[in-house]
Amino acid sequence: MLRLTQPNRADGIAFVILAALALLVFRGAEGAVEPLAKLHLEPVTLDPAYLPYYALRTVIRMFAALAASTVFTLVVATLAARSRRAGQIIVPALDILQSVPILGFLTFTVTFFMGLFPGNILGVEFAAVFAIFTSQAWNMAFSFYQSLRSIPTDLEEVSQGFGLSPIRRFLRLDLPFATPPLVWNAMMSMSGGWFFVVASEAITVGNTTVTLPGIGSWLALAIERQDFRAIGEAVAMMAVVILLYDQLFFRPIVAWADRFRFEQTAGNERPRSWAYDLLRRTRLLPLLFAPITWIGGLLLALDPGRTAMRPARQAQPNPLVERLWQSLVLLAVGAAFWWSAHYVLATLGLADIGEAFGLACLTMVRVIILIALASVVWVPIGVWIGLNPKWAERLQPVAQFLAAFPANVLFPFAVIVIVRWNLSPDIWLSPLMILGTQWYILFNVIAGASAIPNDLREAAGMFGVRGWQWWRQVALPGIFPFYVTGALTASGGSWNASIVAEAVSWGNQRLEAHGLGTYIAKATTAGDYPRVALGIAVMSLFVLGFNRLVWRPMYAFAERRLRLS
């Protein structure tokens, strides 16, 4: 045992890397527990010497939000997929929550979190982490939910035949099967968090203004001062940070998660990671991290054991219980609608509601056109990347950087071009809405293409299935459930992005496009809470209606016709 666990060179290298990461985390966490007055005594500056520290603070917030999003996904999405009654509440709630703009969350949460930790930066840090969480969690939850709903029928029957309890089923079937697409969506969510990092670190709600040290607040200050040099330095630092956490975190996880791909023949190419290979060669680190693996053992120890094998035909639900449940759900929805209407109509009239609905229609037209264009562009590219692991390894950091590239950086160029050529903001500000959300389609399509079983691809090659027939019978059916998840999240994210994309500024110049995003942004800046609530309610209503009329039928079609059986 001593000889097998004797540290080797790989242990030494891994220990140095992990120790350096731990020191960085402790260094960044120190600034999160200091008095709130320090934010005023040491305001954000554009001195390049502070930029690495700002980047460290931002990355810690984003990984904290990613950890919270992962826990939220595993609990909520599993409950929605395995309980029909819970799904009737959770899935519509996710539809609504992903449509609520980040400014809507900040409007009502900044004061709450600051009240939990009065006089301390920790309260504002929690508000920023929660804001980033709202830009990550919904995409991951939808991905995990879609994966659980598309588990092959034969695997479902095997789990029932062995009488697996819910805990064992989750650990042995649900989690492994859904891990590969969840990893790709976690990468997309991490990159998507960069899109809203400016709004989460430079918070202005009414008379409350808080600026946390970070790349987002650096960009906000650089845009305000029209400093192109500072913007370029922030983008360069983002590229370095993304490359580092891609090589040290996401690339090893992608290589590890490849073992869970559902296929019956060995793949020709596997994702590679030098960090993953390094960790596999270590001898001492597995012993040090053994307590983490005990969590799974503890869950299994608490498991009641085998359950009785379910009959082939499950009993029909009690009609009386179903009607009572439906009545309770409708009652809760009606109560929420009445409370919202009472709050809004106390200060606003029907004309204001009509104005919000009209502006929402304009934003909806933009979203539909942009999602269609993004699908035409990124579906073929995503399929090609997903089917070529070597190119996926090379292009993954590039895709993450492009997905993380904040649209705020392009605002100055958009303002300059529109003003210079006297263009219409209603048309030429629209592409800014899709810049950060189109990547949801790309990453989900890549995950779907990489999940196509190798034996299915080999069978298509043996039968000479090529060209459009290959797309129609192999590629498109294989990626369709993943595409629906990506398009659904991209559409909701585009509505969210309209808050910052329909009203842009560069110095003293400000351009506004007619739409619901501009309406909510102006109301938030003015601290007009009734109009903020009205705008959020209308946006949620439109997104929920579109999801119910378009994306949910597509989900049902994917579950019914495109499952691997």
Long-range contacts (C-beta under 8 A, 24 or more apart in sequence): 4-283, 5-283, 5-284, 5-287, 6-283, 6-284, 7-283, 7-284, 8-281, 8-282, 8-283, 10-278, 10-279, 10-281, 10-282, 10-283, 11-282, 11-283, 11-284, 11-285, 13-278, 14-278, 14-279, 14-282, 14-285, 15-285, 17-248, 18-285, 21-248, 24-56, 25-60, 27-56, 28-53, 28-56, 28-57, 28-59, 28-60, 29-60, 31-57, 31-121, 31-213, 32-57, 32-60, 32-121, 32-122, 32-125, 33-120, 33-121, 33-122, 34-120, 34-121, 35-119, 35-120, 35-121, 36-119, 36-120, 36-121, 36-123, 36-124, 37-119, 38-121, 39-121, 39-124, 39-210, 39-211, 39-212, 43-211, 44-211, 44-213, 44-217, 44-218, 44-221, 46-218, 46-221, 46-222, 46-225, 46-227, 46-230, 48-233, 50-213, 51-215, 51-218, 51-233, 51-234, 51-237, 52-237, 53-213, 54-213, 54-214, 54-215, 54-217, 54-218, 55-214, 55-215, 55-237, 55-238, 55-240, 55-241, 57-212, 57-213, 57-214, 58-197, 58-201, 58-214, 58-215, 58-216, 58-241, 59-241, 59-245, 61-125, 61-128, 61-129, 61-132, 61-200, 61-201, 61-214, 62-132, 62-190, 62-193, 62-194, 62-197, 64-129, 65-129, 65-130, 65-132, 65-133, 65-136, 65-193, 66-136, 66-186, 66-189, 66-190, 66-193, 68-129, 68-133, 68-137, 69-133, 69-136, 69-137, 69-140, 69-186, 69-189, 70-140, 70-186, 72-133, 72-137, 72-140, 72-141, 73-137, 73-140, 73-141, 73-143, 73-144, 73-182, 74-144, 74-175, 76-141, 77-140, 77-141, 77-142, 77-144, 77-145, 77-148, 78-144, 78-148, 78-170, 78-174, 80-141, 80-145, 81-144, 81-145, 81-148, 81-149, 82-148, 82-166, 85-325, 88-325, 88-329, 89-329, 91-145, 92-544, 94-138, 94-141, 94-142, 95-492, 95-543, 95-544, 95-547, 95-548, 96-540, 96-543, 96-544, 97-134, 97-138, 98-138, 98-139, 98-142, 98-489, 98-492, 98-493, 98-496, 98-543, 99-492, 99-495, 99-496, 99-539, 99-540, 99-542, 99-543, 99-544, 100-134, 100-496, 100-536, 100-539, 100-540, 101-495, 101-496, 101-498, 101-499, 101-517, 101-520, 101-536, 101-539, 102-131, 102-134, 102-135, 102-196, 102-199, 102-200, 102-496, 102-499, 103-199, 103-205, 103-499, 103-520, 103-521, 103-524, 103-532, 104-520, 104-524, 104-532, 104-535, 104-536, 105-130, 105-131, 105-134, 106-131, 106-199, 106-200, 106-203, 106-205, 106-524, 107-205, 107-524, 107-529, 107-532, 110-203, 110-205, 110-208, 110-210, 111-205, 111-208, 121-212, 124-203, 124-210, 124-212, 125-212, 127-203, 127-210, 128-200, 128-201, 128-203, 128-212, 128-214, 131-196, 131-199, 131-200, 132-193, 132-196, 132-197, 132-200, 135-189, 135-192, 135-193, 135-195, 135-196, 135-493, 135-496, 136-189, 136-190, 136-192, 136-193, 137-189, 138-489, 138-492, 139-185, 139-188, 139-189, 139-192, 139-440, 139-485, 139-489, 139-493, 140-182, 140-185, 140-186, 140-189, 142-485, 142-488, 142-489, 143-178, 143-181, 143-182, 143-185, 143-444, 143-447, 143-482, 143-485, 144-178, 144-182, 146-181, 146-481, 146-482, 146-484, 146-485, 146-555, 146-558, 147-177, 147-178, 147-181, 147-182, 148-174, 148-177, 148-178, 149-555, 149-559, 150-481, 150-558, 150-559, 150-562, 150-563, 150-564, 151-177, 151-563, 152-262, 152-563, 152-564, 152-565, 153-563, 153-565, 154-565, 155-262, 160-309, 160-310, 161-309, 162-306, 163-306, 163-307, 163-308, 163-309, 164-306, 164-307, 165-303, 165-304, 165-305, 165-306, 165-307, 167-299, 167-300, 167-302, 167-303, 168-300, 168-303, 171-296, 171-299, 171-300, 176-260, 177-260, 177-262, 179-257, 179-260, 180-257, 180-258, 180-260, 180-261, 180-447, 180-450, 180-451, 181-444, 181-447, 181-448, 181-451, 181-482, 183-250, 183-253, 183-254, 183-257, 183-447, 184-254, 184-443, 184-444, 184-446, 184-447, 184-450, 185-443, 185-444, 185-447, 185-485, 186-250, 187-250, 187-396, 187-400, 187-443, 188-403, 188-439, 188-440, 188-443, 188-444, 190-245, 190-250, 190-400, 190-404, 191-242, 191-400, 191-401, 191-403, 191-404, 191-439, 192-403, 192-404, 192-436, 192-437, 192-439, 192-440, 192-493, 193-404, 194-238, 194-403, 194-404, 194-405, 194-406, 195-404, 195-406, 195-407, 195-435, 195-436, 195-437, 195-497, 196-496, 196-500, 197-406, 198-406, 198-408, 198-500, 199-499, 199-500, 204-525, 205-524, 205-527, 206-526, 206-527, 207-527, 216-406, 219-406, 219-408, 219-409, 220-408, 223-408, 223-411, 223-412, 223-505, 223-506, 224-507, 225-507, 226-412, 226-506, 226-507, 228-412, 231-409, 231-412, 234-409, 235-405, 235-409, 238-401, 238-404, 238-405, 239-401, 242-397, 242-400, 242-401, 242-404, 243-397, 243-401, 246-396, 246-397, 246-400, 247-273, 247-274, 247-275, 247-397, 248-275, 250-396, 250-400, 251-275, 251-276, 251-393, 251-396, 252-276, 252-279, 254-396, 261-450, 261-451, 261-453, 262-451, 262-453, 262-564, 263-453, 263-454, 263-455, 263-456, 264-453, 264-455, 265-453, 265-454, 265-455, 265-458, 266-454, 267-389, 267-454, 268-454, 269-388, 269-389, 269-390, 270-389, 271-389, 271-392, 271-393, 272-393, 340-533, 340-537, 343-530, 343-533, 344-530, 344-533, 344-534, 344-537, 346-530, 347-530, 348-530, 348-531, 348-534, 352-531, 352-534, 353-534, 353-538, 355-519, 356-516, 356-519, 356-534, 356-535, 356-538, 357-538, 359-514, 359-515, 359-516, 359-518, 359-519, 360-515, 360-516, 360-538, 360-539, 360-542, 362-426, 362-514, 362-515, 362-516, 363-495, 363-498, 363-502, 363-515, 363-516, 363-517, 363-539, 363-542, 364-542, 364-546, 366-430, 366-433, 366-494, 366-498, 366-515, 367-433, 367-491, 367-494, 367-495, 367-498, 369-430, 370-430, 370-431, 370-433, 370-434, 370-438, 370-494, 371-434, 371-441, 371-487, 371-490, 371-491, 371-494, 373-434, 374-434, 374-438, 374-441, 374-490, 375-441, 375-483, 375-487, 377-438, 378-438, 378-441, 378-442, 378-445, 379-441, 379-445, 379-479, 379-483, 381-442, 382-441, 382-442, 382-443, 382-444, 382-445, 382-446, 382-448, 382-449, 382-479, 383-445, 383-449, 383-475, 383-479, 384-449, 385-446, 385-449, 386-445, 386-446, 386-447, 386-448, 386-449, 386-450, 386-451, 386-452, 386-479, 387-449, 387-450, 387-452, 387-457, 389-450, 392-446, 392-450, 399-439, 399-442, 399-443, 399-446, 402-439, 403-436, 403-439, 403-442, 403-443, 405-435, 405-436, 406-436, 407-432, 407-435, 407-436, 407-497, 407-500, 407-501, 408-500, 410-435, 411-504, 411-505, 411-506, 412-506, 414-504, 414-511, 415-504, 415-505, 415-506, 415-509, 415-511, 416-506, 418-511, 419-509, 419-511, 425-511, 425-512, 425-513, 426-513, 426-514, 426-515, 429-501, 429-502, 429-504, 429-511, 429-513, 430-501, 430-513, 432-497, 432-500, 432-501, 432-504, 433-494, 433-497, 433-498, 433-501, 433-502, 433-517, 434-490, 434-494, 434-497, 435-497, 435-501, 436-493, 436-497, 437-489, 437-490, 437-491, 437-493, 437-494, 437-496, 437-497, 438-490, 440-486, 440-487, 440-489, 440-490, 440-493, 441-483, 441-486, 441-487, 441-490, 442-486, 443-486, 444-479, 444-482, 444-483, 444-485, 444-486, 444-489, 445-479, 445-482, 445-483, 445-486, 447-482, 448-478, 448-479, 448-480, 448-481, 448-482, 448-483, 449-475, 449-478, 449-479, 451-478, 451-482, 452-478, 452-479, 453-564, 477-562, 478-562, 480-554, 480-558, 480-562, 481-555, 481-558, 481-559, 481-562, 484-551, 484-554, 484-555, 484-558, 487-551, 488-547, 488-551, 491-543, 491-546, 491-551, 492-543, 492-547, 495-539, 495-542, 495-543, 499-524, 516-542
